[in-house]
Amino acid sequence: MSLTELRSKDVINVDTGKKLGRVMDIEFDEKTGCVQAVVVPGDFKLSCALRGEKNGIVIPWDRIVRIGDDVILVRLMPGDIAEEC
């Protein structure tokens, strides 16, 4: 599966039913080449926008429950969400 295909899928938290957005980036281990996490858009922060940075929520790969035709289902615990900016 390519990044382009991942970017076309909605990411949904199965515990809350909340739509988190669509994949905007991936993180991978440069030594192994394995995907570590997907990144979806986070809440808008003016400080990030002024610096020209994108704000995102990092979802660890092991929290992905299933990748379907149209959606990616994830199971997130409150401490799992790490925002980057």
C-alpha positions in Angstrom: 0.0 0.0 0.0 1.3 3.4 -0.9 1.2 6.7 1.0 -1.2 8.0 -1.6 -3.6 5.2 -0.9 -3.3 5.8 2.9 -4.0 9.5 2.4 -7.3 8.8 0.8 -8.7 7.0 3.9 -10.5 8.5 6.9 -9.0 7.6 10.3 -11.6 6.7 12.9 -11.1 5.9 16.6 -13.2 2.7 17.2 -13.7 3.4 20.9 -15.3 6.9 20.4 -16.4 6.8 16.8 -14.6 10.1 16.3 -13.2 10.9 12.8 -9.6 12.0 13.3 -9.0 13.1 9.7 -7.0 11.6 6.8 -3.4 10.5 6.9 -1.1 13.4 6.1 2.2 11.8 6.8 3.9 8.6 8.0 6.9 8.1 10.3 9.3 5.2 9.8 12.4 3.8 11.4 15.3 4.8 9.2 17.3 1.7 10.2 14.7 -0.9 9.5 12.5 0.9 7.1 9.4 -0.2 9.1 6.5 2.2 9.5 6.3 3.4 13.1 3.3 5.7 13.0 0.8 7.6 10.9 0.1 11.3 11.3 -3.3 12.9 11.0 -4.1 16.7 11.2 -4.4 18.0 14.8 -6.3 20.9 16.2 -5.4 24.3 14.7 -2.7 26.2 16.6 -2.0 29.7 15.5 1.6 29.5 16.8 2.2 26.5 14.4 0.6 28.2 11.5 2.7 31.4 12.0 5.8 29.3 11.9 4.6 27.6 8.7 4.5 24.2 10.5 1.7 21.6 10.2 0.1 20.4 13.4 -0.5 16.7 13.6 -1.5 13.8 15.9 0.9 10.9 15.8 -0.8 7.5 15.9 1.5 4.6 16.7 1.3 1.8 14.1 0.5 -0.8 16.7 -2.7 1.2 17.5 -4.1 0.5 14.0 -6.8 -2.1 14.3 -7.7 -2.5 10.6 -7.1 -0.9 7.3 -10.2 -1.2 5.1 -11.1 0.0 1.6 -12.3 3.4 2.8 -11.2 3.8 6.5 -8.4 3.1 8.9 -9.7 2.0 12.3 -7.5 2.8 15.3 -7.9 2.2 19.0 -6.4 5.1 21.0 -6.0 5.5 24.7 -5.8 9.1 26.2 -2.0 8.8 26.7 -1.4 7.6 23.1 -2.0 10.8 21.4 1.1 12.8 20.8 0.8 16.1 18.9 3.6 17.5 17.0 4.1 20.9 15.7 
